[in-house]
Structures are given as C-alpha cells and as structure tokens.
Amino acid sequence: MPNAFSRRDFLKSASLASAGTVLAGVPLLHTKAEGALRALYLYEQITDSNGKYVLPELPYPKDALEPVIDKTTVELHHGKHHAAYVAGANKAEAELQKARDSSDFSMVKHWSRELAFHGSGHILHSIYWTNLTSSAKSGKPSSDLAKAIETDFGSYDKFKMQLANASIAVEASGWGVFAYQPFAKRLTILQCEKHQDLTTWGAVPLLVIDVWEHAYYLKYQNRRADYVNAIFSIINWDNVSARYELARKLA
C-alpha cells in the first residue's frame, strides 16, 4: 500500500457493508494513521473521485425501518432533505473557490457558515443512515463496546437514558450524538444544535440521532420523545461497534 493515503483516495474506495461486516472492497488498514482515517470516514461514499459531495445510496430498502420510521419519511428525508445538504455543501465550496480565484473575500463569513451547516448536515446524515437497520437486525453492542459503556456510563441503561434525554432536549433542531473522544480515551454524549453547533473538537461520532422535525414529524408529529425512544429498536449495533473499534485507533 502506498505511503501517501489521501482523504480523497479513501473516500473514493470506501463503502460501508451490511451488518456483520465493516467495509467492503477495501483492504484492511494496519497503520495508526490509516486506521484513524477509517474511523473518521466510515460512511457510505460522501464524495466522488473529484472530491465533490454526493448523496450516498441507502443501505436498505426505503421501507426497512418500518414501523419505527415510515417509508414516506425515509424517501423525503433522504431524497429531499439530505440531498439539499449535499447541494448546499457543493455550492459553498464553489463560492469559496470563486473567492480564492478573484481574491474577493467579502462573502467569506457567509459561505464559511454555509459550508459548516450543509457539510456537517451531509456527514451526520451519512452516518445516520448506516446507524439504522431493520429491528430484526438491530443486535447489541459488541462485547468491547458494552464494557466501555459500562465503564464510562455505569450501565447500558444509564447510557441509553442519557442519550435519549440529550436527544429529546435538543433546543429546536439538531442531533443527539454518541461519540468517542480519542484524547480522553472515553465515550461521551453530546448535543448538537443545527448540524454544527455545540460539538466538541476531536470527538468521533459513533451513533447519531436526528431530531430535526423532518426526521419524524409525519409519523410522530410533535412527539419527539416517542420517536427517540422507538429508534433504539432499529440501531445497527454492528455498525456502531465497528465505528468504536476504528475510533480507538486514534488514541
């Protein structure tokens, strides 16, 4: 394997496989740096070979998450809302390139904010889709992840209660995020407002819960808590556990 392993090379080749495997079509990476890259970019392909953001395909049929999340919500959420974040991120990148070419940075604050919002929305949604699966395939955390949850939160029930309540309590729109902090070598739970606010630098997302209304309103209306509590039955713990194993390579 060549020594220079760029982000673009990785994103071009990586694709997340179905439950029970980690990656398809990519040789196992053994160095610490390469392992770190995989921990950070363990998604469906989020860019094309030229680095342009692209909408990943869903890893399951649109009705696979029923009855927790209905088919229509998945169609709109993925095909309209997620797609809009992809378009917005590409627009922001293009405008920033224009600014560099013209040396006119009068709009740099606006387009930097747009890139943070849309780019973060694209990344979080890409994680979100792979974090979910049909209830029959949900499974449990791996033994290593289960032990870490026990150590860092006291018990799985306490972890679940904190993540659920953090997600439910997000002000307006945002996410509940279960993450790994490499510098502290511990698991953590974060709230994220919008897609980019209230995060902690360096945290690697393992499991994200979308609490924007577009994620649940058709079925649950204003009952965010019902949606959050139900989503635990369709978490793809193979996916979350694989992310944890790779994130630990950053430590």
C-alpha positions in Angstrom: 0.0 0.0 0.0 1.5 3.4 -0.9 2.6 5.7 2.0 0.5 8.6 0.8 -3.1 7.7 1.6 -5.2 10.8 0.9 -8.7 11.6 2.1 -9.9 11.6 -1.5 -8.4 8.2 -2.2 -10.0 6.8 0.9 -13.4 8.2 0.2 -13.2 7.0 -3.4 -12.7 3.4 -2.4 -14.6 3.1 0.9 -18.1 1.8 1.2 -19.8 0.5 4.3 -21.0 -3.1 4.1 -24.1 -4.6 5.5 -24.5 -5.6 9.2 -21.9 -8.0 10.4 -19.0 -6.6 8.3 -17.0 -3.4 8.5 -16.0 -2.4 5.0 -16.4 -3.9 1.5 -13.9 -3.7 -1.2 -11.1 -2.1 0.9 -8.0 -3.9 2.2 -7.7 -3.9 5.9 -5.6 -1.0 7.1 -2.9 -1.6 9.7 -1.1 1.6 10.4 -2.3 4.0 13.1 -2.8 6.9 10.6 -4.8 4.8 8.2 -6.9 3.4 11.0 -7.6 6.9 12.1 -8.8 7.8 8.6 -11.2 4.9 8.5 -12.5 5.9 12.0 -13.3 9.4 10.7 -14.7 8.5 7.3 -16.6 5.2 8.0 -19.6 6.2 5.9 -21.1 5.4 2.5 -19.2 7.3 -0.1 -19.7 11.0 0.6 -17.7 12.4 -2.3 -17.0 11.4 -5.9 -13.5 10.9 -7.3 -13.1 14.6 -7.8 -14.0 15.5 -4.2 -17.5 16.7 -5.0 -20.1 15.8 -2.4 -22.6 13.2 -3.5 -25.7 11.7 -1.9 -25.0 8.1 -0.8 -27.5 5.3 -1.6 -29.4 4.0 1.3 -28.0 0.7 2.6 -31.5 -0.9 2.8 -35.0 -0.6 1.1 -36.9 2.6 2.0 -39.4 0.6 4.0 -36.8 -1.4 6.0 -37.2 0.8 9.1 -40.9 0.4 9.5 -42.8 0.6 11.7 -40.4 2.9 13.6 -39.8 5.2 10.6 -42.2 5.0 7.7 -41.3 4.7 4.1 -42.5 8.2 3.1 -40.4 9.8 5.8 -37.3 7.9 4.6 -38.0 8.9 1.0 -38.4 12.6 1.8 -35.6 12.7 4.4 -33.0 11.1 2.2 -34.1 12.2 -1.3 -35.0 15.8 -0.4 -33.5 17.0 2.9 -30.2 15.1 2.8 -29.9 15.9 -0.9 -30.3 19.6 -0.1 -27.4 19.5 2.3 -25.2 17.9 -0.4 -26.2 20.6 -2.9 -25.6 23.3 -0.3 -22.1 22.0 0.6 -21.1 21.9 -3.1 -22.5 25.4 -3.6 -20.5 26.7 -0.6 -17.3 25.0 -1.8 -17.8 26.5 -5.3 -18.3 30.0 -3.9 -15.2 29.8 -1.8 -13.2 28.7 -4.8 -14.5 31.8 -6.7 -13.4 33.9 -3.7 -9.9 32.4 -3.9 -9.8 32.9 -7.7 -10.9 36.5 -7.5 -9.2 37.4 -4.2 -12.7 38.8 -3.2 -13.4 37.5 0.3 -16.3 39.9 1.1 -18.6 36.9 1.5 -16.2 34.6 3.2 -18.2 34.7 6.5 -21.4 33.7 4.8 -20.0 30.9 2.7 -17.9 29.5 5.5 -21.1 29.3 7.6 -22.9 27.7 4.8 -20.2 25.1 4.4 -20.2 24.3 8.1 -24.0 23.9 8.1 -24.5 21.9 4.9 -21.3 20.0 5.1 -22.0 18.9 8.7 -25.5 18.0 7.7 -24.3 15.8 4.9 -21.8 14.0 7.1 -24.2 13.5 10.0 -26.9 12.1 7.7 -24.5 9.8 6.1 -23.7 8.4 9.5 -27.4 8.3 10.5 -28.5 6.1 7.6 -25.8 3.5 8.3 -26.5 3.6 12.1 -30.0 2.2 11.4 -31.3 -1.1 10.3 -34.4 -3.2 10.5 -35.5 -4.2 14.0 -34.7 -7.9 13.2 -31.0 -6.9 12.6 -30.6 -4.4 15.4 -28.5 -6.7 17.6 -26.4 -5.5 20.6 -23.2 -3.6 21.2 -20.1 -5.7 20.8 -18.5 -7.0 24.0 -15.8 -4.4 23.9 -18.2 -1.5 23.3 -20.6 -2.9 26.0 -17.7 -2.9 28.5 -16.7 0.6 27.6 -20.3 1.8 28.0 -20.4 0.1 31.5 -17.1 1.8 32.4 -18.0 5.3 31.2 -21.7 5.5 32.0 -22.2 3.0 34.8 -24.6 0.7 32.8 -26.2 0.4 29.4 -29.5 1.6 30.9 -27.8 4.8 32.2 -26.1 5.3 28.8 -29.4 4.9 27.0 -31.3 7.2 29.3 -28.6 10.0 28.9 -28.5 9.7 25.1 -32.3 9.6 24.8 -32.8 12.6 27.1 -30.0 14.6 25.5 -31.6 14.0 22.1 -35.1 14.9 23.3 -33.9 18.0 25.0 -32.0 19.5 21.9 -33.2 23.1 21.5 -35.1 23.5 18.2 -33.4 21.3 15.6 -30.3 19.2 16.0 -28.9 15.8 17.0 -28.0 13.6 19.9 -24.5 12.2 19.4 -22.8 9.3 21.0 -19.1 9.7 20.3 -15.6 8.6 21.3 -13.0 11.2 22.5 -9.6 9.9 21.5 -7.6 12.3 23.7 -9.6 11.3 26.8 -9.9 7.7 25.6 -13.5 7.6 26.7 -17.1 7.6 25.3 -19.2 10.7 25.5 -22.7 12.0 24.7 -23.1 15.4 23.0 -26.0 17.6 22.0 -25.6 19.2 18.6 -27.8 22.2 17.6 -28.4 22.5 13.8 -25.6 20.3 12.5 -22.5 22.1 13.6 -23.1 23.9 16.9 -22.3 22.7 20.5 -19.9 20.0 19.3 -16.5 19.1 20.9 -13.5 19.2 18.7 -11.9 15.8 18.1 -14.9 13.7 19.0 -15.6 10.9 16.6 -19.4 10.2 16.1 -20.4 6.6 16.6 -24.2 6.9 16.7 -26.3 10.0 15.8 -30.0 10.6 16.4 -31.6 13.2 14.1 -34.1 15.2 16.0 -34.9 17.7 13.2 -38.7 17.5 12.7 -38.2 16.2 9.1 -36.9 13.0 10.7 -40.1 12.1 12.5 -43.0 14.6 12.0 -45.1 12.7 9.5 -45.4 9.8 11.9 -44.9 11.3 15.4 -46.0 14.9 14.9 -44.7 16.8 17.9 -43.9 13.7 19.9 -40.2 13.8 19.7 -39.7 11.6 22.7 -41.8 8.8 21.2 -39.6 8.9 18.1 -36.3 8.9 20.1 -37.4 6.1 22.4 -38.5 4.0 19.4 -35.4 4.5 17.4 -33.3 2.4 19.8 -35.1 -0.7 18.5 -33.6 -0.1 15.0 -30.0 0.8 15.8 -27.4 -1.1 13.8 -25.1 -2.1 16.7 -22.7 -3.9 14.3 -22.2 -0.5 12.6 -21.8 1.4 15.8 -19.4 -1.2 17.3 -17.3 -1.1 14.1 -17.0 2.7 14.4 -15.9 2.3 18.0 -13.2 -0.2 17.2 -11.8 2.1 14.5 -12.2 5.3 16.5 -10.0 3.7 19.2 -7.1 3.7 16.7 -6.9 7.5 17.1 -5.9 7.2 20.8 
